[in-house]
């Protein structure tokens, strides 16, 4: 076979492999572990309650440990207490 035929065959094979890989990744992403249907009813309420509890803990932690501003002097590398 001529080199042009080999280039075309190789291109088609690589294109098919790339398309198959993309298809498998797409199927795994959308219908795999993460692709569960949305929660309904009691489970959704429970998850919302858990999220609110976690947010309350975050706010409490932020209030107990406020962010300290940086020293405006650029050359001062000492840590502030």
C-alpha positions in Angstrom: 0.0 0.0 0.0 1.1 3.5 -0.5 2.0 5.8 2.3 -1.1 7.9 1.8 -3.3 4.9 2.4 -1.4 4.1 5.6 -1.7 7.7 6.8 -5.5 7.5 6.1 -5.9 4.2 7.9 -3.8 5.4 10.9 -5.8 8.6 11.1 -9.1 6.7 11.0 -7.9 4.3 13.7 -6.8 7.1 16.0 -10.0 9.0 15.4 -12.0 6.0 16.3 -10.0 5.4 19.5 -10.3 9.0 20.5 -14.1 9.0 19.9 -14.5 5.8 21.8 -12.5 7.2 24.8 -14.5 10.4 24.8 -17.7 8.4 24.7 -16.7 6.2 27.6 -15.6 9.1 29.7 -18.9 10.9 29.0 -20.9 7.8 29.9 -18.9 7.3 33.1 -19.2 11.0 34.1 -23.0 11.4 33.4 -24.2 7.9 34.3 -21.5 6.6 36.6 -21.0 7.2 40.3 -22.0 10.9 40.2 -24.9 10.4 37.9 -27.5 9.6 40.5 -31.0 11.1 40.2 -31.8 14.2 42.3 -33.0 13.5 45.9 -36.6 13.6 46.7 -38.8 14.0 49.8 -37.3 13.2 53.2 -33.8 12.6 52.0 -33.7 16.1 50.4 -34.9 17.6 53.7 -32.2 15.7 55.6 -29.5 16.8 53.3 -30.6 20.4 53.5 -30.6 20.2 57.3 -27.0 18.7 57.2 -25.9 21.6 55.0 -27.4 24.2 57.3 -25.6 22.5 60.3 -22.3 22.5 58.4 -22.8 26.2 57.5 -23.5 27.1 61.1 -20.3 25.3 62.2 -18.4 27.3 59.5 -19.8 30.6 60.8 -19.0 29.7 64.4 -15.5 28.8 63.4 -15.1 32.0 61.5 -16.3 34.1 64.5 -13.9 32.3 66.8 -10.9 32.6 64.5 -11.1 35.9 62.6 -8.8 36.6 59.7 -5.9 38.8 60.7 -5.0 41.5 58.2 -1.6 41.6 56.7 1.0 44.2 57.8 0.9 47.1 55.4 4.7 47.3 55.5 5.8 45.1 52.6 9.3 44.4 54.1 8.0 43.3 57.5 7.9 39.5 57.4 7.3 38.9 61.1 4.2 37.0 62.1 1.6 38.9 64.1 -0.1 37.3 67.1 
